[in-house]
Amino acid sequence: MSGHVLEKWPDSVVTAGREPVAENLADFEAVLGDASDERPIQKLLASSPVLLGPLVPAGGTYWCLDRPRLGAEYVPDFLLATVTSVGFRWLAIELESPVARALTKRGLPARKLAEALGQVRDWRTWLSENVSYARDERGLKDIDGSCDAVVVIGRRSTLDPKQITRYRALSTNGLTVMSYDRLGDTIRNSVRGTEVRHG
């Protein structure tokens, strides 16, 4: 049994009621509607990790680690872990401001997105170079530098329809870039069975 738990993260396990309910969705939409940066959203997701459950494969227990330190300087907003037939599967999450634009007018990653993409690269590099420390000392079983990642930034309304192809191309090699609207859709899909849109 010990092979299927994260002993060093006992307070991070999410077992019962892993699907969000309508009240969770309403809380998310209310906080998102008032947020001028990512901090209140981070706080809500940390207190209601069930909102992040739809980002991980369906199943039983999962773990939601709130701002875990990878090393002296690397701190993802969240690490999610689920148990699979071959061990733990990890997802790192970086939150940026919901009022930040993802792309410049030229279709390049805007400053906040570029910084977030750089952070994901740094996490993966650190994990590749410190995999034993991460697994044994930090208790992040089976994690490595190929860890999947999600960057959440901006709102769908700020995307230029002419840039959708470039925007979608940002999601590659186990990295997904999504708007807060898409995260909301993912939560809503889990609650109501509606279809998730791109963006």
N, C-alpha and C positions, 0 to 999 in steps of 0.2 A: 504493500500500500504506500510505503514511504516514497516509492519511485513516482507516484502520481500526485504528490503534493509539493508545495513550496514551503518547506519548514521555516525558512527565514522570513516569510511574509504571511504569517497567520491572520493578520488583520485585513488582508487584501483579497480574501476569497469571496466570491459571489456565487452562491449556490441556489437559493430559493428565489422564485419569481424573477428569473433572469430576463424575461421579456418585459419591456417597458409597458406601462399602462397609460391610459389617456391623461391622467394627472401628471405623469412624468413629462409627457409631450407638451402639455400646457405650460409647465414650469420652464421647459427649454425655450419655447416660443416667446414667453414673456421676458425672460432674461435676455435672449438674443435681440428682441425688439428694442430694448433699452441700452444695450451694451455699446460703449464707445471704444472698447478694446477687449482683449481676450480674457482679462482677469476675472470678471464675474462669471463667465462661461466656464473657465477652469474650476472655479469654486463650486459651481453647481454640479459639474460632472464628477468632481471628487466626492461630493456628498451624495450623489445619486449615480453610482457607476453603472447601474442597470441601463442608463442611457447609451453607454458605449457598447453594451452587449451585442447589438445588431451588427457591429463591425467584425465580430469574430464568428467562426463557424458555429452553426447551431449544435447544441448538445447540452451537456451538463455543466459541471463546475468550470468557472474560469476565474482568473485573478486579474485585478485592476490595481496596478501599482501607481500611486500618485507621486509624481516628481521624484522618481528613484535616481540616485546618483550612480552614474556609470564609472566615474573617476572623479578627479578633483574639480573638473570644469564642465563635464557633460551631464545635463539633466533634462531628459525628455519630459514633456508634460505628463505623459502616461506610458506605461508598458502594460499591454494586455497579454495574458498567457492562457492558452487552452491545451488540454491533453489530447493527443492524437495517438494512433496505433504505433507511431514511431517515436513518441516522446512529446515534449512540449513544443508548441508552435507560438512564436512571439510576434507582436505587432507594436511598433513604437509610434506614438502620436505626438505631433507638434501642432499647437494651436497658435494661430496668428490673429490679428485683429479682424473682426467682421466688417470693419469699414475700410480695410486696406484693399487696394486693387491687386489682382494677381498678375496682370500683364500691363506693360506700358502700351502706349499708342502704336508702337512699332511691333508689338506682339512678343516682346521679350519679357522674361520674368522681372516684375517690379522689385524694388529694393527689399521689401519684407519677405516676399516669396524667395528671392535669391538667397537671403540670409537663412531662411528655413531649409532650403534645399542643401545649403552648405552644412547646416547642423546635422542633417540626416547623413551626409557623407562622413562627417566627423564621427558620429556615433558608430557607423558601420566600420570605419577604420579602427577606432578604439576597440571595438568588440573583436575584430579580427586579430589585433595585436595583443589583446589581454583576455582571450577567451577563457583560459583556466581561472584567472582571478574572478571574472564575471560569474562563472558557473559555481566555483567552489566558495569563494569568499563573500560574494554578493548574493549567492543563492539563486541565481537566474539559470536554472537547469536547462541544458540543451541550447541555450542562446548562442548565436554566432554572428559574424559580420554580414550574413545574408538576410538578417532579420527584416521582415516586411515593415513598411512605414506608411503613415498617412499624414499629410499636411492639410490642415483645414484653414482656409483663408477667404475672406471677402464674402460677397453676396452674389448670387447669380445675376442680379439686375445690372451689375457693373461690367459684365462680360460683353464685349462687342461680338455680335453674331458672326462677324467676318473672321474672328479669331478663335472660333470654337475648335477648329482642327489643330491649331497650335496648342491650345489649352489642353486638349485631350492627349496630345503627344507628350505632355509633361509626365503623365502616368505611365511609367515603364520600369522594368527591372525590380518589381516588388514594391514600387513606390506609387502611391495614389495621391493626387492633388484634388481636393474637392472644396466646394463652397460650403458655408454653414447651411445653406438651403438644401444641399444634397444630403448633408448629415441629418438635417431635420426630416427629409424624405425617407431616409433609411430608418430612422426611429419610427416615423409614421407608418411605414410599410410593415414593421414588426407589430405595431399596435392594430392597424386596420386592414392590412393586406392590400395596400395600394401600391401602385408601380413606382419604382424609384427612377427619377430622371437623371440625366447627365448634368455636369456642371459643378 
